[in-house]
Structures are given as structure tokens and as C-alpha cells.
Amino acid sequence: MENFLADLARAQVRRGDEVFVLAHEHRPFRRGGHTLWHGVRLKRVPILGELLYVPLAPGMPLAFRQALREFAPDVLHLHLPNPAAFFTLLLAPRLPVVVHWHADVVPSRLDRRLALAYRFYRPFERALLRRADLIVATSPPYLETSKPLAPFRHKTRVVPLGLDPARLHRPPRSEIEALRRDGPFVLSVGRLTYYKGFPHLLEAMTFLPGTRLFLIGRGKLEKFLHKKIKELKLEDRAKLLPAVEDRRLHLFLAACEVFCLPSVERTEAFGLVLLEALAFGRPLVTTAVEGSGMSWINRHGETGLVVPPADSRALAQALKRLLSDQDLRLRMAEGAKRRFNEEFHIERVARRLHTLYEMVSR
């Protein structure tokens, strides 16, 4: 959400809009503050910590009220899930409201407290959806399967997340060739958590002798995945790397032959990293998770291949097909670039959202 919002706000400023972003600080007990960032007026509100992944920011209501008074916006654009957005119900009763629905709140099977907390969250969520003049979903499949959005489809439009290719580092050819020196490789990136399906990707590698895999990310499954690599005797071919800075990540994206996102649950609502792979012209291998935006982003046979979720052999077959057929890879690489420019370039996304702002503010 944060990366998309940063790209979007800058694109909106370039369009000539005035933009004020009210956000939480990332770390507890930092002072926060008000800055001008790439033409965006940015106010960070201090937090005390987190509870059930929600920032605790007692100063948010006052900061929200001050922002409304000082900036006097024409439209409020709220990004959910985000309990701080509920202050809109009390503090901005007359302003046009656009709710950007990034994901349903899905209680985690690893943290049962979320199911209980959602009982208290849900009435406010529903009230805000009723209050919204317009709701933005990020893909047709997600809208079609979202239970919270079902009663409000008449006022929901689909606008995908976008990405600013100008902020992607384009590494020199020498660095790309150095990374490819030991042969072609598959890349996967994401938080090391249960719904990403990384164990199935490691199992797929056992059917691909001679193929390398770089898996970049951090999370609760880090130790488990290291153990899995050893059990499958993949130490020489599968490398688990910690989260890297953007410049290094973009080098891996530019150098890989195929990008794979093997998620197994709809918790993978969209998969923003797929847009980075498309922007670099990388063929994709993704999974057909019902309701996820992944298969809508990755058009089977055009930008990559789509396989059933949690199927290691199907993953291996798709990866093998792309790795062994250069003409197919090149054709899908062109399809990836074309799809990115036609659908996910941040300037196009900002233009579509601007049209919606005009609609609700008439």
C-alpha cells in the first residue's frame, strides 16, 4: 500500500493536483512531522507501537482534523484496510469520499485473534463503505469474490495498482552478466509467510536440475525454508536472501530469466511485485488462486504461464517450458512490457483515478 501510494501521489502532483498525504510513522516514538516531498504535502503521525498489525496513533484524530482545516480537500481518498480511516465518519461528513479497497481483512490461520478483532472492526468498515461515494477495487477477480464489497458493487470501479517505472534502477549490462555468470536463474520475492507458497517452489526445483533459484525476503518461515533447502539438497542451486535494497532487487529483476510468485491463498490480493517484473519485461509464472488479482495481471500465454496453486510439478513444468524455449520467453517478455504500459503505468492509473474524483465531486 505504501509503495503504491508514494508513486501515485507523485504522479498526481505531476498532473497538477495538490496532494496531502496523512500517514503513520513506521517506527514507534519517532516525532513525525510535516514535510514537502516531491511536491506532496506529507504529514507523519507518531505511533506508540502496533496491536494486531494496526499502528497505535492517539494523535491521528487531531492530525486528521487539522489536515481537513488547513488543506481543505475537494476529495478524500482513503486506503483500506486502515482503522484510521474510520475517523472520516465523524470528522468529514460532507466531503466526497473514495475508498481504495486493497484487500479484505482475512483472519490469519496463524493468529486467531484477528477473527475476534474483526467482529469489532466490521461494523465500522461497513459504515464507511456505505458512506463512500465510490469504491475502488484493484482487480475484477478480487471484486467478484469480496464478500464485504458484494452489497456495494453498484458504486465500485476497478482501477489496478500501478507503478512508476522511472524509480526503477536500470543496472548496467556488466552487472547483469556478472549475476548470470553461473547460468540462468528463477527469481521469487516476497514476505516469507504461509500464503506465499514458497515450499512448493522449492519442491519444484527438484524437478529442474541445473536451474538456480534466488528467493528474496524475510519473515516467519525463514528458518523453515532454510531447513527445506537442506532437506531437498538444493544448497548449491537455491539461495534464500534477506530483503535487499531497491537497487539490488532491481538488478535481480533485470537479470532473471523468469519471475515466479507461487502464492496459494487469496491473501495474495494483488502481488505488486509482479508489476515490477512486468516493467523489466520478465515472463511470469503465477498460480490460479481464486479471487486473487495475480491471474488477471499475468495473462496466460501472453505475459507468462498460470498453473494450479500448491502444485509443485505444475510449477516445474511451467518454469521448464519457459527456461527451455528462448523464443517463447522473448515473446512473453514483449507481452509483459506491453501489458505494463497499457494497464499498470502509474500515469495511466493516476489519470483514471482523477476521472473518478471528478465524478464524485460534481
C-alpha positions as MATLAB code, in Angstrom:
seq = 'MENFLADLARAQVRRGDEVFVLAHEHRPFRRGGHTLWHGVRLKRVPILGELLYVPLAPGMPLAFRQALREFAPDVLHLHLPNPAAFFTLLLAPRLPVVVHWHADVVPSRLDRRLALAYRFYRPFERALLRRADLIVATSPPYLETSKPLAPFRHKTRVVPLGLDPARLHRPPRSEIEALRRDGPFVLSVGRLTYYKGFPHLLEAMTFLPGTRLFLIGRGKLEKFLHKKIKELKLEDRAKLLPAVEDRRLHLFLAACEVFCLPSVERTEAFGLVLLEALAFGRPLVTTAVEGSGMSWINRHGETGLVVPPADSRALAQALKRLLSDQDLRLRMAEGAKRRFNEEFHIERVARRLHTLYEMVSR';
ca = [
       0.000    0.000    0.000;
       2.760    2.459    0.964;
       4.813    1.953   -2.214;
       1.762    2.380   -4.417;
       0.641    5.475   -2.521;
       4.094    7.064   -2.888;
       4.110    6.510   -6.665;
       0.506    7.654   -7.003;
       0.929   10.883   -5.014;
       3.933   11.933   -7.084;
       2.105   11.157  -10.324;
      -0.875   13.201   -9.172;
       1.374   16.178   -8.421;
       2.866   15.882  -11.900;
      -0.692   16.061  -13.255;
      -1.152   19.372  -11.478;
      -3.168   18.164   -8.468;
      -2.499   19.345   -4.942;
      -1.928   16.304   -2.727;
      -1.837   15.971    1.053;
      -0.894   12.550    2.472;
      -1.639   11.732    6.113;
       0.241    8.615    7.185;
       1.599    6.808   10.229;
       5.246    6.836   11.208;
       6.881    3.463   10.577;
       8.661    3.203   13.922;
       7.366    3.829   17.446;
       8.128    7.039   19.337;
       9.507    8.968   16.385;
       8.435   12.599   16.310;
       6.653   12.570   12.980;
       6.316   15.896   11.246;
       5.154   17.777    8.197;
       7.345   17.859    5.069;
       7.121   18.678    1.377;
       8.173   15.557   -0.529;
       8.357   15.681   -4.346;
       5.636   18.321   -4.240;
       3.458   16.194   -1.930;
       2.494   17.637    1.444;
       3.241   14.757    3.806;
       2.231   14.561    7.467;
       3.512   11.622    9.515;
       1.704   10.872   12.776;
       3.757    9.298   15.621;
       2.826    5.804   16.817;
       3.298    4.027   20.142;
       3.606    0.611   18.533;
       1.292   -1.914   16.887;
      -1.556   -4.121   18.049;
      -2.664   -6.903   15.703;
      -0.719   -5.220   12.870;
      -2.545   -1.903   13.461;
      -0.475    1.214   14.311;
      -1.426    2.793   17.646;
      -1.566    6.524   16.925;
      -3.511    8.504   19.554;
      -2.727   11.738   17.696;
      -4.387   10.656   14.453;
      -7.848   12.232   15.083;
      -6.321   15.646   15.820;
      -3.938   15.375   12.847;
      -6.850   14.404   10.605;
      -8.950   17.354   11.781;
      -6.030   19.771   11.286;
      -5.407   18.421    7.769;
      -9.048   18.964    6.830;
      -8.978   22.524    8.156;
      -5.618   23.570    6.685;
      -5.728   21.741    3.337;
      -9.492   21.887    2.663;
      -9.514   18.940    0.212;
     -12.047   18.518   -2.568;
     -11.943   14.703   -2.240;
     -10.865   12.297    0.497;
      -9.083    9.213   -0.875;
      -8.934    6.537    1.838;
      -6.832    3.389    1.559;
      -8.198    0.322    3.361;
      -7.729   -1.804    5.409;
      -6.870    1.009    7.797;
      -8.801    1.718   11.035;
      -7.587    5.336   10.985;
      -9.894    5.896    8.001;
     -12.907    5.453   10.280;
     -12.396    8.976   11.654;
     -13.924   10.107    8.371;
     -17.323    9.040    9.685;
     -17.170   11.681   12.418;
     -14.861   14.378   11.107;
     -15.679   14.683    7.384;
     -19.424   14.188    6.974;
     -19.832   16.338    3.842;
     -16.704   15.667    1.777;
     -16.777   13.294   -1.235;
     -15.076   10.041   -0.228;
     -13.298    7.494   -2.432;
     -12.390    4.244   -0.663;
      -9.488    2.321   -2.210;
     -10.048   -1.324   -1.283;
      -6.644   -3.001   -1.275;
      -7.755   -6.206    0.439;
     -10.408   -7.794    2.604;
      -9.474   -8.307    6.234;
      -8.799  -12.041    6.193;
      -8.327  -13.585    9.661;
      -4.984  -15.369    9.654;
      -4.917  -19.066   10.445;
      -1.692  -18.302   12.309;
      -3.238  -15.618   14.509;
      -6.790  -16.403   15.642;
      -7.024  -13.067   17.462;
      -7.737  -11.410   14.126;
     -11.057  -13.235   13.792;
     -12.184  -11.828   17.131;
     -10.878   -8.337   16.357;
     -12.684   -8.299   13.010;
     -16.030   -8.599   14.783;
     -15.390   -5.135   16.236;
     -13.793   -3.775   13.036;
     -16.534   -4.974   10.678;
     -19.367   -2.573   11.702;
     -17.116    0.456   11.148;
     -15.874   -0.985    7.854;
     -19.433   -1.473    6.640;
     -20.445    2.016    7.766;
     -17.547    3.536    5.832;
     -18.420    1.546    2.705;
     -21.995    2.858    2.950;
     -20.648    6.380    3.445;
     -18.275    6.182    0.446;
     -19.323    7.921   -2.742;
     -17.184    5.496   -4.748;
     -15.147    2.356   -4.013;
     -12.073    1.316   -5.993;
     -11.173   -2.388   -6.247;
      -7.771   -3.399   -7.609;
      -8.825   -6.231   -9.963;
     -12.013   -7.804  -11.361;
     -11.400  -11.217   -9.685;
     -10.950   -9.634   -6.272;
     -14.121   -7.572   -6.625;
     -16.115  -10.601   -7.766;
     -15.116  -12.652   -4.690;
     -15.058   -9.975   -1.982;
     -17.887  -10.544    0.497;
     -17.563   -7.095    2.161;
     -17.856   -5.389   -1.243;
     -20.761   -7.506   -2.502;
     -23.528   -5.117   -1.316;
     -21.712   -2.138   -2.835;
     -20.805   -3.314   -6.326;
     -23.120   -0.710   -7.851;
     -20.695    2.009   -6.758;
     -17.425    0.114   -7.196;
     -14.995    0.576  -10.091;
     -11.827   -1.376  -10.886;
      -8.567    0.538  -11.109;
      -5.447   -1.597  -10.709;
      -2.483   -0.689   -8.602;
       0.282    0.968  -10.585;
       3.981    1.584  -10.551;
       6.288    4.384  -11.633;
       8.957    2.832  -13.890;
      11.091    5.959  -13.512;
      12.037    4.925   -9.977;
      13.299    1.507  -11.105;
      17.080    1.298  -11.268;
      18.273    0.035  -14.642;
      21.560   -1.758  -13.943;
      24.409   -1.731  -16.464;
      24.879   -4.737  -18.698;
      28.099   -5.698  -16.927;
      26.279   -6.184  -13.593;
      23.547   -8.254  -15.242;
      26.077  -10.503  -16.965;
      28.017  -10.950  -13.728;
      24.876  -12.187  -11.952;
      24.129  -14.552  -14.843;
      27.674  -15.905  -14.941;
      26.746  -19.198  -13.259;
      23.760  -19.756  -15.517;
      20.130  -18.651  -15.820;
      18.020  -18.337  -12.705;
      14.453  -18.038  -11.499;
      13.596  -15.208   -9.109;
      10.902  -15.020   -6.438;
      10.371  -12.159   -3.997;
       8.044  -11.740   -1.046;
       7.415  -11.914    2.648;
       8.292  -15.372    3.933;
       4.840  -16.319    5.136;
       2.456  -19.237    4.735;
       0.300  -17.928    1.864;
       3.211  -17.217   -0.495;
       3.662  -20.916   -1.340;
       7.473  -20.879   -1.314;
       7.805  -24.516   -0.112;
       6.079  -25.621   -3.325;
       8.534  -23.594   -5.390;
      11.461  -25.271   -3.621;
       9.921  -28.675   -4.320;
       9.524  -27.666   -7.971;
      13.255  -27.021   -8.133;
      13.926  -30.716   -7.510;
      12.435  -31.371  -10.974;
      14.684  -28.754  -12.601;
      18.282  -29.959  -12.359;
      20.805  -27.287  -13.256;
      18.375  -24.412  -12.649;
      19.117  -21.834   -9.970;
      16.631  -20.046   -7.732;
      17.007  -16.811   -5.793;
      14.309  -16.246   -3.172;
      14.422  -12.773   -1.620;
      12.543  -11.865    1.541;
      12.206  -12.034    5.298;
       9.519  -13.471    7.522;
       8.440  -16.112    9.991;
       9.187  -19.008    7.625;
      12.852  -18.101    7.132;
      14.242  -20.913    9.318;
      11.755  -23.409    7.898;
      12.731  -22.568    4.319;
      16.456  -22.838    5.094;
      15.732  -26.281    6.533;
      13.651  -27.181    3.473;
      16.508  -26.252    1.161;
      18.820  -28.609    3.052;
      16.276  -31.434    3.129;
      15.812  -31.196   -0.638;
      19.595  -30.975   -1.178;
      19.262  -27.676   -3.018;
      22.045  -25.784   -1.208;
      24.023  -25.308   -4.438;
      21.085  -24.085   -6.511;
      18.532  -22.394   -4.231;
      19.627  -19.275   -2.348;
      17.484  -17.603    0.289;
      18.487  -13.951    0.554;
      17.292  -11.350    3.055;
      15.309   -8.359    1.871;
      17.655   -6.190   -0.188;
      17.659   -2.507   -1.060;
      15.759   -1.498   -4.189;
      18.872   -1.054   -6.318;
      19.962   -4.645   -5.646;
      16.440   -6.011   -6.098;
      16.144   -4.314   -9.470;
      19.396   -5.957  -10.551;
      17.920   -9.384   -9.791;
      14.744   -8.472  -11.677;
      16.726   -7.331  -14.698;
      18.901  -10.463  -14.708;
      16.436  -13.292  -14.037;
      15.039  -15.399  -16.870;
      11.640  -15.922  -15.198;
       9.869  -14.403  -12.211;
       7.699  -16.740  -10.141;
       5.070  -15.923   -7.499;
       3.684  -19.268   -6.248;
       1.096  -17.978   -3.737;
      -1.559  -20.421   -2.532;
      -4.247  -18.247   -0.918;
      -6.365  -15.196   -1.741;
      -4.477  -13.300    0.961;
      -2.260  -12.519   -2.048;
      -4.773   -9.911   -3.135;
      -2.754   -8.404   -5.985;
       1.001   -9.006   -5.992;
       2.554   -5.590   -6.599;
       5.969   -7.157   -7.210;
       4.516   -8.646  -10.407;
       4.275   -5.123  -11.808;
       7.997   -4.616  -11.224;
       8.697   -7.864  -13.059;
       6.447   -6.786  -15.957;
       8.186   -3.405  -16.136;
      11.507   -5.219  -16.555;
       9.990   -7.456  -19.233;
      10.259  -10.661  -17.236;
       7.979  -13.600  -18.142;
       5.858  -14.630  -15.153;
       4.814  -17.918  -13.613;
       1.942  -17.457  -11.172;
      -0.817  -19.542   -9.630;
      -4.557  -19.561  -10.301;
      -5.737  -18.615   -6.808;
      -9.462  -17.927   -6.980;
     -10.215  -14.270   -6.298;
      -6.619  -13.079   -6.399;
      -5.537  -10.461   -8.909;
      -2.450  -12.489   -9.888;
      -4.016  -14.354  -12.807;
      -5.571  -11.126  -14.084;
      -2.186   -9.391  -14.042;
      -0.438  -12.366  -15.629;
      -2.284  -13.279  -18.817;
      -1.661  -16.946  -19.515;
       0.171  -17.360  -22.800;
       0.757  -13.626  -23.220;
       2.838  -12.419  -20.255;
       3.641  -15.784  -18.725;
       2.091  -19.029  -17.563;
      -0.531  -19.704  -14.892;
      -0.664  -23.029  -13.026;
      -2.813  -24.520  -10.236;
      -1.828  -23.439   -6.711;
       0.142  -25.742   -4.393;
       1.205  -27.943   -7.335;
       4.987  -28.348   -7.401;
       5.048  -30.426  -10.589;
       2.922  -27.896  -12.464;
       5.249  -25.110  -11.311;
       8.258  -27.117  -12.501;
       6.673  -27.825  -15.894;
       5.843  -24.147  -16.461;
       9.314  -22.999  -15.440;
      10.950  -25.674  -17.597;
       8.853  -24.663  -20.597;
       9.925  -21.026  -20.323;
      13.562  -21.751  -19.499;
      13.970  -24.139  -22.438;
      12.233  -22.015  -25.091;
      14.010  -18.727  -25.803;
      11.531  -17.649  -28.467;
       8.649  -18.138  -26.027;
      10.478  -16.151  -23.352;
      11.154  -13.291  -25.742;
       7.555  -13.221  -26.937;
       6.251  -13.143  -23.375;
       8.832  -10.542  -22.387;
       7.385   -8.243  -25.041;
       3.892   -9.072  -23.825;
       4.929   -8.224  -20.269;
       6.225   -4.775  -21.242;
       3.160   -4.081  -23.353;
       0.737   -5.096  -20.598;
       2.571   -2.944  -18.054;
       2.415    0.145  -20.256;
      -1.217   -0.392  -21.208;
      -2.570   -1.110  -17.730;
      -0.209   -0.504  -14.815;
       1.905    2.557  -15.606;
       1.290    4.951  -12.709;
       0.471    7.862  -15.024;
      -2.382    5.850  -16.540;
      -3.618    4.835  -13.081;
      -3.489    8.446  -11.829;
      -5.456    9.596  -14.876;
      -8.200    7.023  -14.257;
      -8.450    7.975  -10.590;
      -8.652   11.664  -11.499;
     -11.692   10.884  -13.641;
     -13.313    9.218  -10.641;
     -12.525   12.208   -8.430;
     -14.296   14.468  -10.904;
     -17.274   12.124  -10.911;
     -17.779   12.183   -7.130;
     -17.074   15.908   -6.668;
     -19.667   17.181   -9.162;
];
